[in-house]
Amino acid sequence: MSDVHTLLPYGWNHQELPAGTAPARVIRHDGALLQIVAADGIRTIRTPAGLAVTVGDWLALDGMLVDCVLPRRSLLRRLDVDVDRAQELAANIDVVLIALGVDRPVKPGRIHRSVALAWDAGATPVIVLTKTADAAAPDLRGLRAQHPGVDVIATSALEGIGLDELRAAIGSGTAVLLGESGAGKSTLVNALLGHDVADTGGVRGDAKGRHTTTARQLHPLPGGGVIIDTPGIRAVGLFTDAAAVDAAFDDLASLAAQCRFTDCGHQSEPGCAVRAAVDAGELPAERYDAWRHLQREVASAAMRATPGAQHAYVRQFGRAAKTALKHKRG
């Protein structure tokens, strides 16, 4: 097998390979074409038919052919609302950097969804506020209180603010930048790399960004670590399960464990610790509502995933409706 020391800056960790193969990492995905880095350098190949491949994947190469995709240790995916199926965004990642431009309203729902996607992927979420030098000082304490357990970093790429904190958050792992167009992701990538590799563009008058990154691209960072730049996404659709949502709302999940009934719906059941915390003002009603909304969203996504799940959901809904009607009449 060829010397693989050239792959160490790209995150190679000496995984087990099929006999007679060599490793390569996907650093760019352009539909029918993949850009990969192997021990002998960077090359472009056709996307293998029948294999699900995304940026960050490690491949086993048999000569010029792809033998297989090596087992993934993590996978970031979202629900593509346009086609109602999962879209794989990046594989083998350690950190999800949730980029939010402070030149536009910060949407709590978008943060909640992005945090849930990160936990579902098996990665650590970090909220990254961008363009902070051009706006009033962000309320970091408030954001941390709204999203407990998630680090918040204020940055301004052109002024170099927060870059050392970002480098520390990435460490020697692989990070992916997630955010809408115009959030400043590519500008951050250029600042971290110390030179321009990603196109940047202006922001329209309505604060919505122009698409400058057109494909997901992986870059090794000076001093260690890897970062993946991604095109802006307008909607963060959840393709996950309730456990990932609970991880994003671990304070509510802890309360739910104290409910009298293990199958508590956290609405009007007696002995509900979650509702009691809301009524006592100990838990913000907005956070409770966001948690309930995302739980319903993932339940709906699971229901649509398979005909069997959809049938079970319809039967369950029918029984619940009959019970509610019986109590109303009684």
C-alpha positions as CSV (number, residue, x, y, z in Angstrom):
1,M,0.0,0.0,0.0
2,S,1.2,3.5,-0.8
3,D,2.6,5.8,1.9
4,V,-0.4,7.5,3.5
5,H,1.4,10.2,5.4
6,T,0.0,12.7,2.9
7,L,-3.5,11.9,4.2
8,L,-2.8,12.8,7.8
9,P,-3.7,16.5,7.3
10,Y,-7.1,15.3,5.9
11,G,-7.9,13.3,9.1
12,W,-6.7,9.8,8.2
13,N,-6.7,7.7,11.4
14,H,-5.4,4.3,10.1
15,Q,-8.7,2.5,9.6
16,E,-8.7,-1.1,8.6
17,L,-8.8,-1.5,4.9
18,P,-9.8,-4.5,2.6
19,A,-6.7,-6.4,1.4
20,G,-5.0,-4.8,-1.6
21,T,-6.7,-1.4,-1.3
22,A,-5.6,2.1,-0.4
23,P,-7.4,4.9,1.4
24,A,-8.8,8.1,-0.1
25,R,-11.1,10.8,1.3
26,V,-13.9,12.6,-0.6
27,I,-13.1,16.3,-0.5
28,R,-15.8,17.5,-3.0
29,H,-19.0,16.1,-4.4
30,D,-20.3,17.6,-7.7
31,G,-23.2,15.3,-8.6
32,A,-21.7,12.8,-11.0
33,L,-18.1,13.6,-10.1
34,L,-16.1,13.2,-6.9
35,Q,-12.9,15.0,-6.0
36,I,-10.8,12.7,-3.8
37,V,-7.4,12.9,-2.1
38,A,-5.3,9.8,-2.0
39,A,-1.7,9.1,-1.1
40,D,-0.6,10.2,-4.5
41,G,-2.5,13.4,-4.5
42,I,-5.9,14.9,-5.6
43,R,-7.8,13.4,-8.5
44,T,-11.4,13.5,-9.9
45,I,-13.4,10.4,-10.4
46,R,-16.9,9.5,-11.4
47,T,-19.3,8.9,-8.5
48,P,-19.6,5.1,-8.1
49,A,-22.9,3.7,-9.1
50,G,-24.9,2.2,-6.3
51,L,-22.8,3.7,-3.5
52,A,-24.0,6.4,-1.2
53,V,-21.1,8.8,-1.0
54,T,-20.8,12.3,0.5
55,V,-18.0,14.7,1.4
56,G,-15.9,13.5,4.3
57,D,-16.3,9.8,3.4
58,W,-13.3,7.5,3.4
59,L,-13.0,5.2,0.4
60,A,-11.0,2.0,-0.2
61,L,-9.4,2.2,-3.7
62,D,-8.5,-0.8,-5.8
63,G,-6.2,0.9,-8.3
64,M,-8.4,3.6,-10.0
65,L,-11.7,1.9,-8.8
66,V,-13.6,2.4,-5.6
67,D,-13.8,-0.9,-3.8
68,C,-16.1,0.4,-1.0
69,V,-17.0,3.2,1.4
70,L,-15.3,2.6,4.7
71,P,-17.6,2.5,7.8
72,R,-18.7,6.0,8.9
73,R,-18.2,7.1,12.5
74,S,-20.8,9.9,12.0
75,L,-23.1,11.3,9.4
76,L,-24.8,14.7,9.2
77,R,-28.1,14.6,7.3
78,R,-31.2,16.7,6.9
79,L,-34.6,16.2,5.5
80,D,-34.7,17.8,2.0
81,V,-38.2,19.3,2.1
82,D,-38.3,19.7,-1.7
83,V,-38.2,16.0,-2.3
84,D,-39.1,14.7,1.2
85,R,-36.1,12.4,1.7
86,A,-32.8,12.4,3.5
87,Q,-29.9,14.4,2.1
88,E,-26.5,13.4,3.3
89,L,-24.4,16.5,4.0
90,A,-21.1,15.3,5.5
91,A,-19.6,12.1,6.9
92,N,-17.0,11.4,9.6
93,I,-17.4,14.7,11.3
94,D,-16.7,15.7,14.9
95,V,-18.1,19.3,15.2
96,V,-21.0,21.1,13.5
97,L,-20.5,24.8,13.4
98,I,-23.9,26.5,13.2
99,A,-23.2,29.8,11.5
100,L,-25.6,32.6,12.2
101,G,-25.2,36.1,10.8
102,V,-26.1,38.8,13.3
103,D,-27.0,41.1,10.5
104,R,-30.4,39.3,10.4
105,P,-32.8,38.0,13.0
106,V,-31.5,35.0,14.8
107,K,-34.2,32.3,14.6
108,P,-34.4,30.0,17.6
109,G,-36.2,27.3,15.6
110,R,-33.3,27.1,13.1
111,I,-30.8,26.8,16.0
112,H,-32.9,24.0,17.7
113,R,-33.1,22.1,14.4
114,S,-29.4,22.4,13.7
115,V,-28.4,21.4,17.2
116,A,-30.7,18.3,16.9
117,L,-29.1,17.4,13.5
118,A,-25.7,17.7,15.1
119,W,-26.5,15.3,18.0
120,D,-28.2,12.9,15.5
121,A,-25.0,12.9,13.5
122,G,-22.9,12.0,16.6
123,A,-21.1,15.4,16.5
124,T,-20.8,18.3,18.9
125,P,-22.9,21.4,18.0
126,V,-21.3,24.9,18.3
127,I,-23.2,28.1,17.6
128,V,-21.0,30.5,15.7
129,L,-22.2,34.1,15.5
130,T,-20.7,35.9,12.4
131,K,-20.2,39.6,11.4
132,T,-20.3,40.6,15.1
133,A,-18.0,43.6,14.5
134,D,-20.7,45.3,12.4
135,A,-23.5,45.0,15.0
136,A,-24.2,45.6,18.6
137,A,-22.6,43.1,21.1
138,P,-24.5,39.8,20.8
139,D,-26.2,38.5,23.9
140,L,-24.0,35.5,24.4
141,R,-25.3,34.8,27.9
142,G,-28.9,34.8,26.7
143,L,-28.1,32.4,23.8
144,R,-26.3,30.0,26.2
145,A,-29.3,30.1,28.5
146,Q,-31.6,29.3,25.6
147,H,-29.4,26.5,24.4
148,P,-27.9,24.9,27.5
149,G,-24.9,22.6,26.9
150,V,-24.1,24.3,23.5
151,D,-21.0,26.5,23.2
152,V,-21.5,29.9,21.6
153,I,-18.6,31.7,19.8
154,A,-18.8,35.3,18.5
155,T,-16.7,35.9,15.4
156,S,-15.8,38.5,12.9
157,A,-13.7,37.0,10.2
158,L,-12.3,40.2,8.7
159,E,-11.1,41.4,12.1
160,G,-9.9,38.0,13.3
161,I,-12.4,38.0,16.2
162,G,-13.1,34.6,17.7
163,L,-10.9,32.6,15.2
164,D,-8.7,31.2,18.0
165,E,-11.8,29.9,19.8
166,L,-13.0,28.3,16.6
167,R,-9.7,26.6,16.0
168,A,-9.8,25.3,19.6
169,A,-13.4,24.0,19.1
170,I,-12.3,22.1,15.9
171,G,-9.0,20.8,17.4
172,S,-7.6,18.0,15.3
173,G,-11.1,16.8,14.2
174,T,-13.3,17.4,11.2
175,A,-15.8,20.3,11.4
176,V,-18.6,21.2,9.0
177,L,-20.1,24.7,8.6
178,L,-23.9,24.7,8.5
179,G,-26.0,27.8,7.8
180,E,-28.1,29.8,5.3
181,S,-26.7,31.8,2.4
182,G,-25.0,35.0,3.4
183,A,-24.2,33.8,6.9
184,G,-20.5,34.3,6.3
185,K,-19.4,30.7,6.1
186,S,-17.0,31.0,3.2
187,T,-15.4,34.2,4.7
188,L,-14.8,32.2,7.9
189,V,-13.2,29.4,6.0
190,N,-10.9,31.8,4.2
191,A,-9.9,33.4,7.5
192,L,-9.2,30.1,9.2
193,L,-7.1,28.9,6.2
194,G,-5.2,32.2,6.0
195,H,-5.9,32.6,2.2
196,D,-8.9,32.7,-0.1
197,V,-10.1,29.3,-1.3
198,A,-13.8,29.9,-1.1
199,D,-15.7,32.5,-3.1
200,T,-17.6,35.1,-1.1
201,G,-20.3,37.4,-2.2
202,G,-22.3,40.4,-1.0
203,V,-25.6,40.2,0.8
204,R,-28.8,41.5,-0.8
205,G,-30.7,44.4,0.5
206,D,-33.2,42.1,2.3
207,A,-30.2,40.5,4.2
208,K,-30.6,37.3,2.3
209,G,-27.3,35.9,1.0
210,R,-26.3,35.2,-2.6
211,H,-25.2,31.6,-3.2
212,T,-21.4,31.7,-3.5
213,T,-20.5,28.1,-2.4
214,T,-22.1,25.7,-4.9
215,A,-20.7,22.4,-3.6
216,R,-19.5,21.0,-0.3
217,Q,-15.8,21.3,0.0
218,L,-13.3,19.9,2.5
219,H,-10.2,21.8,3.5
220,P,-7.3,20.8,5.8
221,L,-6.5,23.6,8.3
222,P,-3.0,24.9,9.1
223,G,-1.9,23.5,12.4
224,G,-4.4,20.5,12.2
225,G,-8.0,19.8,11.8
226,V,-10.3,19.8,8.8
227,I,-13.2,22.1,7.9
228,I,-16.0,21.4,5.3
229,D,-17.7,24.5,3.7
230,T,-21.3,23.9,2.5
231,P,-23.8,25.8,0.3
232,G,-26.4,27.7,2.2
233,I,-29.6,25.9,3.1
234,R,-32.9,27.7,3.5
235,A,-34.7,25.0,5.5
236,V,-33.3,22.8,8.2
237,G,-35.6,19.8,7.9
238,L,-35.3,17.1,10.5
239,F,-34.5,13.6,9.5
240,T,-33.8,12.2,12.9
241,D,-35.5,10.6,15.9
242,A,-36.9,11.8,19.2
243,A,-33.7,11.0,21.0
244,A,-31.7,13.6,19.0
245,V,-34.4,16.2,19.8
246,D,-34.2,15.3,23.5
247,A,-30.4,15.7,23.3
248,A,-30.9,19.2,22.0
249,F,-33.4,19.8,24.9
250,D,-31.6,17.8,27.6
251,D,-33.1,20.1,30.3
252,L,-36.6,19.1,29.3
253,A,-35.6,15.4,28.9
254,S,-34.4,15.5,32.5
255,L,-37.7,16.9,33.6
256,A,-39.7,14.4,31.6
257,A,-37.9,11.6,33.5
258,Q,-39.5,12.9,36.7
259,C,-43.1,12.6,35.3
260,R,-45.5,10.3,37.1
261,F,-46.2,8.2,34.0
262,T,-43.5,6.9,31.7
263,D,-45.7,7.5,28.7
264,C,-46.6,11.0,29.7
265,G,-47.5,13.2,26.7
266,H,-46.5,16.4,28.7
267,Q,-49.8,18.2,28.0
268,S,-52.5,17.8,30.7
269,E,-51.5,14.5,32.3
270,P,-51.5,14.5,36.2
271,G,-48.0,14.5,37.7
272,C,-46.3,15.9,34.6
273,A,-43.0,17.5,35.7
274,V,-42.6,19.3,32.4
275,R,-45.9,21.2,32.6
276,A,-45.4,21.9,36.3
277,A,-42.1,23.6,35.5
278,V,-43.7,25.7,32.8
279,D,-46.6,26.7,35.1
280,A,-44.1,27.6,37.8
281,G,-42.1,29.8,35.4
282,E,-39.1,27.6,35.8
283,L,-39.2,26.5,32.2
284,P,-39.8,29.1,29.4
285,A,-43.1,28.3,27.6
286,E,-41.3,29.2,24.3
287,R,-38.7,26.4,24.9
288,Y,-41.4,23.9,25.8
289,D,-43.4,24.8,22.6
290,A,-40.2,24.5,20.5
291,W,-39.5,21.0,22.0
292,R,-43.1,19.8,21.4
293,H,-43.0,21.2,17.8
294,L,-39.8,19.3,16.9
295,Q,-41.1,16.1,18.6
296,R,-44.2,16.3,16.4
297,E,-42.0,17.0,13.3
298,V,-39.8,14.0,13.8
299,A,-42.8,11.8,14.5
300,S,-44.3,13.0,11.2
301,A,-41.1,12.3,9.4
302,A,-41.0,8.8,10.8
303,M,-44.6,8.2,9.9
304,R,-43.9,9.2,6.2
305,A,-40.7,7.0,6.1
306,T,-42.4,3.6,5.7
307,P,-45.9,2.4,4.8
308,G,-46.0,0.3,8.1
309,A,-45.2,3.3,10.2
310,Q,-47.8,5.4,8.5
311,H,-50.4,2.7,9.0
312,A,-49.6,2.5,12.7
313,Y,-49.7,6.2,13.1
314,V,-53.1,6.5,11.4
315,R,-54.5,3.7,13.7
316,Q,-53.0,5.4,16.8
317,F,-54.5,8.8,15.7
318,G,-57.8,7.1,15.1
319,R,-57.9,5.6,18.6
320,A,-56.9,8.9,20.2
321,A,-59.7,10.7,18.3
322,K,-62.3,8.2,19.3
323,T,-61.2,8.4,23.0
324,A,-61.3,12.2,22.9
325,L,-64.8,12.2,21.3
326,K,-66.0,9.7,24.0
327,H,-64.8,11.9,26.8
328,K,-66.3,15.0,25.2
329,R,-69.8,13.3,25.0
330,G,-69.5,11.9,28.5
